[in-house]
Amino acid sequence: MSPEQQRADRLIHRLNPHPHLKNRIERLLRVVENTAGDLTVADAAERRVIEASRQRGQEALKAWAMRQVEQRVSELEQAPGIGRNGQNKSAGTARLER
């Protein structure tokens, strides 16, 4: 297998758990390849690529943030003395009488 084919296989393997990113990249490729045949002016193609890039960036940041939260929760759950103990049953602090 050529290095280029290995690289392509690794990319597909990495994209498979992220179908939203895979779909976004496929849409970007459709713009680049002009599969709809409607991009005859460079300005229109540029606008579509910029919008696709913006959306892809937002989705990537959202996925990154969710992964960070999941990792942090996992770390905290593994830390000694920290864990989920169910619902807090405290009624609050009793008022002091005067």
C-alpha positions as CSV (number, residue, x, y, z in Angstrom):
1,M,0.0,0.0,0.0
2,S,1.4,3.4,-1.0
3,P,2.0,6.1,1.7
4,E,-0.8,8.2,0.0
5,Q,-3.3,5.3,0.3
6,Q,-2.3,4.8,3.9
7,R,-2.8,8.4,4.6
8,A,-6.2,8.3,2.9
9,D,-7.2,5.2,4.9
10,R,-6.2,6.9,8.2
11,L,-8.2,10.0,7.3
12,I,-11.3,7.9,6.6
13,H,-10.8,6.0,9.8
14,R,-10.5,9.3,11.8
15,L,-13.6,10.8,10.1
16,N,-15.9,7.8,10.6
17,P,-16.6,8.6,14.3
18,H,-17.5,12.2,13.2
19,P,-20.2,11.9,10.6
20,H,-21.1,15.6,10.7
21,L,-17.5,16.5,9.8
22,K,-17.4,13.9,7.1
23,N,-20.6,15.3,5.6
24,R,-19.2,18.9,5.8
25,I,-16.0,17.8,4.0
26,E,-18.1,16.1,1.3
27,R,-20.1,19.3,0.8
28,L,-16.9,21.3,0.4
29,L,-15.6,18.8,-2.2
30,R,-18.9,19.2,-4.1
31,V,-18.2,23.0,-4.2
32,V,-14.6,22.5,-5.3
33,E,-15.7,20.0,-8.0
34,N,-18.8,22.1,-8.9
35,T,-21.0,19.0,-9.1
36,A,-24.2,21.2,-9.2
37,G,-22.7,23.1,-12.2
38,D,-24.0,26.4,-10.7
39,L,-20.7,28.0,-9.8
40,T,-19.6,29.9,-12.9
41,V,-18.4,33.0,-11.1
42,A,-15.4,33.0,-8.8
43,D,-17.2,35.2,-6.3
44,A,-20.1,32.8,-5.8
45,A,-17.6,29.9,-5.4
46,E,-15.6,31.9,-2.9
47,R,-18.7,32.8,-0.8
48,R,-19.8,29.2,-0.7
49,V,-16.3,28.0,0.3
50,I,-16.1,30.6,3.0
51,E,-19.6,29.7,4.4
52,A,-18.7,26.0,4.3
53,S,-15.4,26.7,6.1
54,R,-17.2,28.8,8.7
55,Q,-19.7,26.0,9.4
56,R,-17.0,23.4,9.5
57,G,-15.0,25.5,12.0
58,Q,-18.0,25.9,14.3
59,E,-18.7,22.2,14.2
60,A,-15.1,21.3,14.9
61,L,-14.9,23.7,17.9
62,K,-18.2,22.3,19.2
63,A,-16.9,18.7,18.9
64,W,-13.6,19.8,20.5
65,A,-15.5,21.4,23.5
66,M,-17.7,18.4,24.0
67,R,-14.7,16.1,24.0
68,Q,-12.9,18.3,26.5
69,V,-16.0,18.2,28.8
70,E,-16.2,14.5,28.6
71,Q,-12.5,14.1,29.4
72,R,-12.7,16.4,32.3
73,V,-15.8,14.7,33.8
74,S,-14.0,11.3,33.4
75,E,-10.9,12.7,35.1
76,L,-13.0,14.1,38.0
77,E,-14.9,10.9,38.4
78,Q,-11.6,9.0,38.7
79,A,-10.2,11.4,41.3
80,P,-10.3,10.1,44.9
81,G,-13.0,11.6,47.0
82,I,-14.9,13.0,44.1
83,G,-17.8,11.3,42.5
84,R,-21.5,11.3,41.9
85,N,-23.3,10.4,45.1
86,G,-26.8,10.9,44.0
87,Q,-29.1,13.7,44.9
88,N,-28.2,16.1,47.7
89,K,-30.6,15.4,50.6
90,S,-29.7,18.5,52.6
91,A,-32.5,20.8,53.5
92,G,-30.0,23.6,54.1
93,T,-28.6,25.2,57.2
94,A,-30.8,25.6,60.2
95,R,-31.5,29.2,61.2
96,L,-29.9,30.3,64.4
97,E,-32.4,31.5,67.1
98,R,-31.9,35.0,68.5
